[in-house]
C-alpha cells in the first residue's frame, strides 16, 4: 500500500491508495496493481464549520484496464438475475441508484463497484475483486436474493440493502433514516416504471396488426338477385 501526503495552502490532504479494498485478492484474480482502480481519499477543511471532511473518488478509467460497457453490465444483470431468481428489473433499478452502471464507483463510506458492495458483504458472498463488474453484480444479486428470502418483502429487502439487515430487523419496517427512506423511494420508483414499461411492451407485442383483419372477425354478408333471378352472395 502506498501513501502520498500533500499539504497545500488550502489545507487539503490527499491520500492515494493503490489497490484499496483489493490487496492480494486482486493478484489471485489476475488483476495487476497497474490495472487496478486508483482510489483517492481527499480531506478538505469545511469553510463554514472548520471541520475536516473526507471524500473518496476513484479513477474512472484505470490505466491498462478496459471498463465494462453498459451493454455488458446489462447482460450480466440478466444472467445473475436469472441464475438467482431475482427480477432483472429490480436488480437494474438498484444498480441505477447505486452506481448508474459505473464499475469503478466508490462511495464515501467505502462501498465499491456496480452494486456498491461493502468489503465485508463482498467477502461474505464470494466477491474477490469488487471492481470486476461481473463478480460485483453476481455478489450483489446473491445478497439481494438473500434479503428477499429473509424479509419476504421487496421493499424491506431494498431497505436492508441500504441500511443493513440488523436495522430492518430492529424496526420491523423501513428504518426511519432519511438516506434509507430516500433510497427505497428512488429504487421503488424506478422498479415500478420498469415494470410498467415491460408490461406495455408485452401488450404491444401481442396486439394484432390494425391493418390486417382478425381471422375470426365477422364480415358483412350481402345478397342480391340479378335481372335473371340468380342469387348472388358476397362479403364486404
N, C-alpha and C positions, 0 to 999 in steps of 0.2 A: 504494500500500500504506500503511495507516495503523496506527501503533503507539501503544498506550496503556500506560504503565508505572505500576504502582501498588505501593508497598511498604508493608505493614502491620506491626503488632507481631509477627505470627506469621511474618514473613519469607517472605511469599508474593508472588511476582512474576507478574503476569498480562499476557500479550501477546495482544492481539486483532488478528487478521489478517483483513481483509475480502478475499474472493476468493482466499484462499490456494490455490495449486496451479492456479488458473484463469487469472488475469491477463487479457490481451487476448483469449485464446481464448474466454472466456465471452461477450464482446461480439460476436465474429464468429458465435457460435452463437445469438445472440438473447437471452442472459440478462443482465439488468442487474445492476449492483452491489447494488442494493437487494434483488434477488431471490435473489442467490447465498447459499449456506450461510455462516453466520458461524462461523469456526473460532477456538477459543480455546486457546492454549498456556499451561498453568498450571505454574509451577515452585514446588515446595514443599521445605522442609527436612525431611529424614527425621529423626524424633525419636531414632531409635536410632543411626544412623551419622553424622548431621550433614551428610550429603551432599545436594546439590540433586537433586531428582527431577522430571523433566518429564513431563507428560501432556497429551494433546491431546483436546479434546472439540469437538463440532460441534452447532450448534443443530438440534434435530430437526424444526423447522417454520419455516424462514426466512420472514420477512415477505413477503407478496405472492406466495408460491410454494406451490403445492399439491403435497404429497408423493404419489408414486405409491402406489397401493393394492397390497396383497399379491396381489390377483387380477390386476392389470395386470402385476406383476412375474412371476407365473407364466406369463401369456400370452406375455410377451417371452422368457422362458426357453424355452418350447416353440418359438417362432418361430426364435430363434437356433440352438437345438439342431438343429432340422430343416434349417435352411439350411447349417449347417456339419457335419452328420452326426455329431453327438455325442449320446450318450444324455441325454435331458432329465432322467432320474432322477439321473444323475451330476452334471449342472450344478446341479440343485436341491439335491443333497447338499452341494456345495461352497458354494453360497450360504447355506445354513443355518448352516454352520460359520463362514463368513467374516463375515457381517453380519446373519444372521437376517432378511433382506429389507429392511434399513434402507438407503434410498438415500443417506442423509447420514452414514453411518458413517465415522469416521476413526480409524485405529489410531495408537498412539504412534509407530510407525515411518513414518507418513505415507501408508499405503495408504488408498484412498478409495473410497466408493460401495458398491453392492450386491455386487460381486465383489472389492472391496478391491484395486484396481489401484494399483501404484506409478506415479508420474508418468512415468517412463521407459517402462514397459510400456504405459501408456495411449497415449503418443505413438507407440510402435512399432506398435500395432495400430489406429491411426486414431481414437482417442477424444479429442475436443476438450474435452468437458465431463464430467468424471468423476462429477458429481452429477446428470447426466441418466441416469436408471436404464436406459433402453433402450440408450443408447450404451454405458454401462458394461457391461451384460450382453453386448452383441454383441462388444465388445472382449475381455471375459473368456472368452467361448466360443471366439473365434478363437484366443486364446492357449492354451486348454486343448486345442483340436484340434491346434495346432502341437506341443504337448508329447506328445500321443498319437502323432502321426506320427513324432516324433523318437525316443521311447523304446520304442514298440510295446508298452507295458505300462501299464494304467490306474493301477496302484499307483505306479509311478515318475513318471507324469505328474502325479499328485496331489502327490507329494513335491516335484517340481520347481516346481509352482505355489506351494508354500510357501517352499522353500529356494532356488529358482533352478536353472536348467539346469546351471550350472557345478558346483554342489555334487553333483548327482546323477551327472553325468559323472565327476567326480573319484572318487567312491566306487563307482560302478557298481551302486548299490543305494540304498535309502532312507538318506540321510545320518544319522549317529549323533548327531543333535541332538535333545534332549528335546522341544523345541517341534514339530519336524517329525514325529517319530515319533508324538507325541500327535495331531497334525493328521491324519496319514494314517489312524490308527486311528479317529478320530471320523468322518471323511468315509467311510471304508470301511464302518463300521457302519451309517451312515445309508443308504448306497447299497445295501447288502445287504438291509436292512429294506424299502427301497422296492421292490427287485426282487421280493422275496417277496410283498409286498402286491399288486403288479401281477399277478404270476402267479396268486395266489389269486383276485383279481377276475376275471381272464380265464377261469379254470376254472369259477368260479361262473356266469359269463355263458353258458358253453357247456353247462352241466349241464342235463339235461332236467327239466321240471317233475315233481316227485314225485307230484303229484295227478292227472296225466294218464298213461295207459298209453302206452308207446312204440309206434310204428307197427308194428314187427316183433316185438313181444313175443308169444311163443306163448301161446295160450289153451287151457284145458282143455275137451275136447270130451265131451259127454255124449250117449249114445244109449240109447233105450229104446223098447219096443213097448207100445202101449196094449191095452186089453181086446179090441179088434177085430183085433189083429195088425198094426196100422200102425206103421211105423218112424218114430221122431222123433229128430232130431239137433239139439243145441243147444250153445252155448258158454257157459262161465261166466267 
